Amino acid sequence: MNLEQRIARLEALEAIRELKHRYLNACDLKQVEVIRACFAEGEIAIDYGPVGLFGDRDSFVALYQSLACNERVIDLHHGANPELELLGEDEAVGRWALYYFNLDAETGATRQLGGVYQDRYRCIDGQWKIVATVFRAHSMVERSPAP
């Protein structure tokens, strides 16, 4: 691999990291259009287990908006330990660990969740997008405030 190819590889991997961080931060900040822009247009695959299966970004974003976009819901998504692999110039896969914390601002109830994302990315018109993602939780702790 020559220097130009190595630099292109590093730039692609960094762009994918930035994409995933943008997505997680947008979820916390309730930035619906930023979330939508992280996914490719058209047919994609989102499998978030009990949350649902989605074949396009708009159906997922609509559910996200109905569940999370209110003052009562305070979320914190931390993606870590990325393992990214370029499959070609415009295709990649990745695995990310997720730590998720949720607070119900009205009741004080909390939920902590740990799990793993398995993602597939494609570079479309010079921009990396998520084209498939599966999330599986491996741990969850829920606490309700004492009465």
C-alpha atoms as an extended CHARMM CRD file, in Angstrom:
* protein
*
       147  EXT
         1         1  MET       CA              0.0000000000        0.0000000000        0.0000000000  PROA      1               0.0000000000
         2         2  ASN       CA              1.5210000000        3.3260000000       -1.0340000000  PROA      2               0.0000000000
         3         3  LEU       CA              1.3920000000        6.5310000000        1.0000000000  PROA      3               0.0000000000
         4         4  GLU       CA             -1.5960000000        7.9420000000       -0.9060000000  PROA      4               0.0000000000
         5         5  GLN       CA             -3.6090000000        4.7600000000       -0.3080000000  PROA      5               0.0000000000
         6         6  ARG       CA             -2.6580000000        4.7100000000        3.3700000000  PROA      6               0.0000000000
         7         7  ILE       CA             -3.7700000000        8.3340000000        3.7920000000  PROA      7               0.0000000000
         8         8  ALA       CA             -7.0570000000        7.6310000000        1.9750000000  PROA      8               0.0000000000
         9         9  ARG       CA             -7.6410000000        4.6410000000        4.2790000000  PROA      9               0.0000000000
        10        10  LEU       CA             -6.9930000000        6.7180000000        7.4050000000  PROA      10              0.0000000000
        11        11  GLU       CA             -9.2640000000        9.5090000000        6.1590000000  PROA      11              0.0000000000
        12        12  ALA       CA            -12.0720000000        7.0300000000        5.4450000000  PROA      12              0.0000000000
        13        13  LEU       CA            -11.7800000000        5.4280000000        8.8800000000  PROA      13              0.0000000000
        14        14  GLU       CA            -11.8080000000        8.8330000000       10.5770000000  PROA      14              0.0000000000
        15        15  ALA       CA            -14.8580000000        9.9170000000        8.5530000000  PROA      15              0.0000000000
        16        16  ILE       CA            -16.7040000000        6.7740000000        9.7200000000  PROA      16              0.0000000000
        17        17  ARG       CA            -15.7720000000        7.4650000000       13.3540000000  PROA      17              0.0000000000
        18        18  GLU       CA            -17.0470000000       11.0300000000       12.9850000000  PROA      18              0.0000000000
        19        19  LEU       CA            -20.2730000000        9.7330000000       11.4090000000  PROA      19              0.0000000000
        20        20  LYS       CA            -20.9970000000        7.3950000000       14.3280000000  PROA      20              0.0000000000
        21        21  HSD       CA            -20.1520000000       10.0720000000       16.9010000000  PROA      21              0.0000000000
        22        22  ARG       CA            -22.3760000000       12.5810000000       15.0530000000  PROA      22              0.0000000000
        23        23  TYR       CA            -25.2250000000       10.0580000000       15.1670000000  PROA      23              0.0000000000
        24        24  LEU       CA            -24.8440000000        9.3250000000       18.8920000000  PROA      24              0.0000000000
        25        25  ASN       CA            -24.5100000000       13.0180000000       19.7960000000  PROA      25              0.0000000000
        26        26  ALA       CA            -27.5400000000       13.9030000000       17.6510000000  PROA      26              0.0000000000
        27        27  CYS       CA            -29.5710000000       11.2580000000       19.5120000000  PROA      27              0.0000000000
        28        28  ASP       CA            -28.6690000000       12.9240000000       22.8250000000  PROA      28              0.0000000000
        29        29  LEU       CA            -29.3670000000       16.4190000000       21.4990000000  PROA      29              0.0000000000
        30        30  LYS       CA            -32.6170000000       15.3580000000       19.7640000000  PROA      30              0.0000000000
        31        31  GLN       CA            -31.3570000000       16.6620000000       16.4060000000  PROA      31              0.0000000000
        32        32  VAL       CA            -33.7750000000       14.7520000000       14.1960000000  PROA      32              0.0000000000
        33        33  GLU       CA            -32.4450000000       16.0070000000       10.8460000000  PROA      33              0.0000000000
        34        34  VAL       CA            -28.8470000000       15.2450000000       11.8100000000  PROA      34              0.0000000000
        35        35  ILE       CA            -29.8960000000       11.6990000000       12.7490000000  PROA      35              0.0000000000
        36        36  ARG       CA            -31.6930000000       11.3170000000        9.4060000000  PROA      36              0.0000000000
        37        37  ALA       CA            -28.6220000000       12.5470000000        7.5040000000  PROA      37              0.0000000000
        38        38  CYS       CA            -26.4110000000        9.8700000000        9.1060000000  PROA      38              0.0000000000
        39        39  PHE       CA            -28.2980000000        7.1680000000        7.1990000000  PROA      39              0.0000000000
        40        40  ALA       CA            -28.4050000000        6.5730000000        3.4570000000  PROA      40              0.0000000000
        41        41  GLU       CA            -31.5620000000        7.4570000000        1.5620000000  PROA      41              0.0000000000
        42        42  GLY       CA            -33.7790000000        4.6840000000        0.2570000000  PROA      42              0.0000000000
        43        43  GLU       CA            -33.7730000000        1.0880000000        1.4010000000  PROA      43              0.0000000000
        44        44  ILE       CA            -31.5290000000        0.3880000000        4.3950000000  PROA      44              0.0000000000
        45        45  ALA       CA            -31.6660000000       -2.0540000000        7.3170000000  PROA      45              0.0000000000
        46        46  ILE       CA            -32.0070000000       -0.9490000000       10.9310000000  PROA      46              0.0000000000
        47        47  ASP       CA            -32.5060000000       -3.7160000000       13.5020000000  PROA      47              0.0000000000
        48        48  TYR       CA            -32.7230000000       -2.3610000000       17.0150000000  PROA      48              0.0000000000
        49        49  GLY       CA            -34.2290000000       -5.5220000000       18.4990000000  PROA      49              0.0000000000
        50        50  PRO       CA            -37.2250000000       -4.7670000000       20.7540000000  PROA      50              0.0000000000
        51        51  VAL       CA            -37.2690000000       -1.1440000000       19.5510000000  PROA      51              0.0000000000
        52        52  GLY       CA            -38.0330000000       -2.3310000000       16.0220000000  PROA      52              0.0000000000
        53        53  LEU       CA            -36.9630000000       -3.2270000000       12.5000000000  PROA      53              0.0000000000
        54        54  PHE       CA            -36.8590000000       -0.4490000000        9.9190000000  PROA      54              0.0000000000
        55        55  GLY       CA            -36.3240000000       -0.6010000000        6.1490000000  PROA      55              0.0000000000
        56        56  ASP       CA            -35.7100000000        3.1180000000        5.6690000000  PROA      56              0.0000000000
        57        57  ARG       CA            -34.4140000000        6.0290000000        7.6830000000  PROA      57              0.0000000000
        58        58  ASP       CA            -37.7010000000        7.9440000000        7.7990000000  PROA      58              0.0000000000
        59        59  SER       CA            -39.6410000000        5.2200000000        9.6150000000  PROA      59              0.0000000000
        60        60  PHE       CA            -36.8650000000        4.9420000000       12.2150000000  PROA      60              0.0000000000
        61        61  VAL       CA            -36.6250000000        8.7210000000       12.6580000000  PROA      61              0.0000000000
        62        62  ALA       CA            -40.4110000000        8.9680000000       13.1030000000  PROA      62              0.0000000000
        63        63  LEU       CA            -40.3160000000        6.4450000000       15.9610000000  PROA      63              0.0000000000
        64        64  TYR       CA            -37.2690000000        8.1240000000       17.5210000000  PROA      64              0.0000000000
        65        65  GLN       CA            -39.0390000000       11.4860000000       17.3770000000  PROA      65              0.0000000000
        66        66  SER       CA            -42.1910000000       10.1250000000       19.0370000000  PROA      66              0.0000000000
        67        67  LEU       CA            -40.2830000000        8.3630000000       21.8390000000  PROA      67              0.0000000000
        68        68  ALA       CA            -37.3890000000       10.7020000000       22.6250000000  PROA      68              0.0000000000
        69        69  CYS       CA            -38.1900000000       14.2460000000       21.5200000000  PROA      69              0.0000000000
        70        70  ASN       CA            -39.7260000000       15.6270000000       24.6670000000  PROA      70              0.0000000000
        71        71  GLU       CA            -38.3440000000       17.3590000000       27.7590000000  PROA      71              0.0000000000
        72        72  ARG       CA            -39.0120000000       14.3370000000       29.9480000000  PROA      72              0.0000000000
        73        73  VAL       CA            -36.4560000000       12.1290000000       28.1350000000  PROA      73              0.0000000000
        74        74  ILE       CA            -32.7820000000       12.7690000000       28.8520000000  PROA      74              0.0000000000
        75        75  ASP       CA            -30.4050000000       10.4010000000       27.0590000000  PROA      75              0.0000000000
        76        76  LEU       CA            -26.6820000000        9.7970000000       26.9950000000  PROA      76              0.0000000000
        77        77  HSD       CA            -25.1920000000        7.5560000000       24.2710000000  PROA      77              0.0000000000
        78        78  HSD       CA            -21.4870000000        6.6990000000       24.4960000000  PROA      78              0.0000000000
        79        79  GLY       CA            -20.0130000000        4.6620000000       21.6500000000  PROA      79              0.0000000000
        80        80  ALA       CA            -16.5860000000        3.1710000000       22.3220000000  PROA      80              0.0000000000
        81        81  ASN       CA            -14.0750000000        0.5390000000       21.2810000000  PROA      81              0.0000000000
        82        82  PRO       CA            -14.6680000000        0.8290000000       17.5330000000  PROA      82              0.0000000000
        83        83  GLU       CA            -13.4000000000       -1.9440000000       15.3050000000  PROA      83              0.0000000000
        84        84  LEU       CA            -13.6200000000       -0.6790000000       11.7270000000  PROA      84              0.0000000000
        85        85  GLU       CA            -12.6930000000       -2.4730000000        8.5310000000  PROA      85              0.0000000000
        86        86  LEU       CA            -12.6700000000       -1.0750000000        5.0240000000  PROA      86              0.0000000000
        87        87  LEU       CA            -13.9790000000       -3.6200000000        2.5400000000  PROA      87              0.0000000000
        88        88  GLY       CA            -13.1980000000       -1.4070000000       -0.4360000000  PROA      88              0.0000000000
        89        89  GLU       CA            -12.9640000000        2.2640000000       -1.3490000000  PROA      89              0.0000000000
        90        90  ASP       CA            -16.6370000000        2.8820000000       -0.6020000000  PROA      90              0.0000000000
        91        91  GLU       CA            -17.7250000000        0.1120000000        1.7760000000  PROA      91              0.0000000000
        92        92  ALA       CA            -16.8960000000       -0.6460000000        5.4070000000  PROA      92              0.0000000000
        93        93  VAL       CA            -18.1250000000       -2.5140000000        8.4610000000  PROA      93              0.0000000000
        94        94  GLY       CA            -17.7860000000       -1.6940000000       12.1100000000  PROA      94              0.0000000000
        95        95  ARG       CA            -18.4950000000       -2.8580000000       15.6210000000  PROA      95              0.0000000000
        96        96  TRP       CA            -19.0510000000       -0.4120000000       18.4660000000  PROA      96              0.0000000000
        97        97  ALA       CA            -19.7420000000       -0.8810000000       22.1670000000  PROA      97              0.0000000000
        98        98  LEU       CA            -22.5670000000        1.2910000000       23.5030000000  PROA      98              0.0000000000
        99        99  TYR       CA            -23.1550000000        2.5710000000       27.0010000000  PROA      99              0.0000000000
       100       100  TYR       CA            -26.5870000000        4.1970000000       27.2170000000  PROA      100             0.0000000000
       101       101  PHE       CA            -28.0510000000        6.1100000000       30.1630000000  PROA      101             0.0000000000
       102       102  ASN       CA            -31.6410000000        7.3450000000       30.2390000000  PROA      102             0.0000000000
       103       103  LEU       CA            -33.3130000000        9.5790000000       32.8080000000  PROA      103             0.0000000000
       104       104  ASP       CA            -37.0330000000       10.2510000000       33.0520000000  PROA      104             0.0000000000
       105       105  ALA       CA            -36.9220000000       13.8730000000       34.1970000000  PROA      105             0.0000000000
       106       106  GLU       CA            -40.4630000000       13.6900000000       35.6230000000  PROA      106             0.0000000000
       107       107  THR       CA            -40.2030000000       10.5420000000       37.7290000000  PROA      107             0.0000000000
       108       108  GLY       CA            -36.4550000000       10.2550000000       38.2590000000  PROA      108             0.0000000000
       109       109  ALA       CA            -36.4460000000        6.6830000000       36.9190000000  PROA      109             0.0000000000
       110       110  THR       CA            -33.1930000000        5.6600000000       35.2180000000  PROA      110             0.0000000000
       111       111  ARG       CA            -32.0940000000        2.9720000000       32.7750000000  PROA      111             0.0000000000
       112       112  GLN       CA            -28.5530000000        1.9090000000       31.9230000000  PROA      112             0.0000000000
       113       113  LEU       CA            -27.9280000000       -0.2760000000       28.9370000000  PROA      113             0.0000000000
       114       114  GLY       CA            -24.8270000000       -1.9020000000       27.4940000000  PROA      114             0.0000000000
       115       115  GLY       CA            -24.6240000000       -3.5010000000       24.0870000000  PROA      115             0.0000000000
       116       116  VAL       CA            -23.0000000000       -3.7610000000       20.6990000000  PROA      116             0.0000000000
       117       117  TYR       CA            -23.6850000000       -2.1640000000       17.3220000000  PROA      117             0.0000000000
       118       118  GLN       CA            -22.7530000000       -4.0280000000       14.1280000000  PROA      118             0.0000000000
       119       119  ASP       CA            -22.8000000000       -1.4800000000       11.2950000000  PROA      119             0.0000000000
       120       120  ARG       CA            -22.2990000000       -1.4080000000        7.5470000000  PROA      120             0.0000000000
       121       121  TYR       CA            -21.2730000000        1.8520000000        5.8860000000  PROA      121             0.0000000000
       122       122  ARG       CA            -21.1350000000        3.0670000000        2.2960000000  PROA      122             0.0000000000
       123       123  CYS       CA            -19.5120000000        6.1770000000        0.8610000000  PROA      123             0.0000000000
       124       124  ILE       CA            -22.1640000000        7.8830000000       -1.2730000000  PROA      124             0.0000000000
       125       125  ASP       CA            -21.2820000000       11.0250000000       -3.2200000000  PROA      125             0.0000000000
       126       126  GLY       CA            -18.1890000000       11.4670000000       -1.0500000000  PROA      126             0.0000000000
       127       127  GLN       CA            -20.0470000000       11.1080000000        2.2730000000  PROA      127             0.0000000000
       128       128  TRP       CA            -20.0380000000        8.0270000000        4.5010000000  PROA      128             0.0000000000
       129       129  LYS       CA            -23.5360000000        6.8690000000        5.5050000000  PROA      129             0.0000000000
       130       130  ILE       CA            -24.9420000000        4.0480000000        7.6050000000  PROA      130             0.0000000000
       131       131  VAL       CA            -26.6650000000        1.5170000000        5.3250000000  PROA      131             0.0000000000
       132       132  ALA       CA            -27.2510000000       -1.2550000000        7.8730000000  PROA      132             0.0000000000
       133       133  THR       CA            -27.0800000000       -1.4390000000       11.6430000000  PROA      133             0.0000000000
       134       134  VAL       CA            -27.9480000000       -4.0380000000       14.2550000000  PROA      134             0.0000000000
       135       135  PHE       CA            -27.9260000000       -3.3110000000       17.9730000000  PROA      135             0.0000000000
       136       136  ARG       CA            -28.0270000000       -6.0160000000       20.5980000000  PROA      136             0.0000000000
       137       137  ALA       CA            -28.1310000000       -5.2630000000       24.3160000000  PROA      137             0.0000000000
       138       138  HSD       CA            -26.2130000000       -7.4910000000       26.6800000000  PROA      138             0.0000000000
       139       139  SER       CA            -27.0140000000       -5.7770000000       29.9820000000  PROA      139             0.0000000000
       140       140  MET       CA            -29.6230000000       -3.4770000000       31.4340000000  PROA      140             0.0000000000
       141       141  VAL       CA            -30.2600000000       -1.9560000000       34.8550000000  PROA      141             0.0000000000
       142       142  GLU       CA            -33.4380000000       -0.0360000000       35.6300000000  PROA      142             0.0000000000
       143       143  ARG       CA            -34.0870000000        1.9340000000       38.7790000000  PROA      143             0.0000000000
       144       144  SER       CA            -37.2460000000        3.6150000000       39.9600000000  PROA      144             0.0000000000
       145       145  PRO       CA            -37.0890000000        6.2600000000       42.6710000000  PROA      145             0.0000000000
       146       146  ALA       CA            -38.1780000000        5.2210000000       46.1500000000  PROA      146             0.0000000000
       147       147  PRO       CA            -41.8240000000        6.1580000000       46.8660000000  PROA      147             0.0000000000
